[in-house]
Amino acid sequence: MTQVEKSLPKIVEQVLASQLQQNLQLTPYRDVMQRFLNKDMNWESLKDDVMTASTQEFTEQALKQLTVFYKPYLARKPSQKCRSFCLSGARLACSAYRLMQRSSGR
């Protein structure tokens, strides 16, 4: 199991807690939201999209260079840094999703 696979459930829980804290009117829907996030925000569901996004944004050579550059750094950092970074990304994704909903009139 990769570090991302291990960290993602905790990240999802933190994102949900943050969303509920910011939007108290969603509290009655916590269980529904949790089931949705557990089903659709896991590594198995996301890995193809992550890989597609990565390959669309970076060339193969750039991805190799990023891997070489970050490998020593990531090997030294504790897993909580990964969780923190992923949590920030998840918050950004939630914000983008809300903006898309508003722009589509939902």
Secondary structure as UniProt FT lines:
FT   HELIX           3..22
FT   HELIX           24..29
FT   HELIX           30..40
FT   HELIX           43..57
FT   HELIX           60..76
FT   HELIX           79..103
FT   TURN            104..105
//
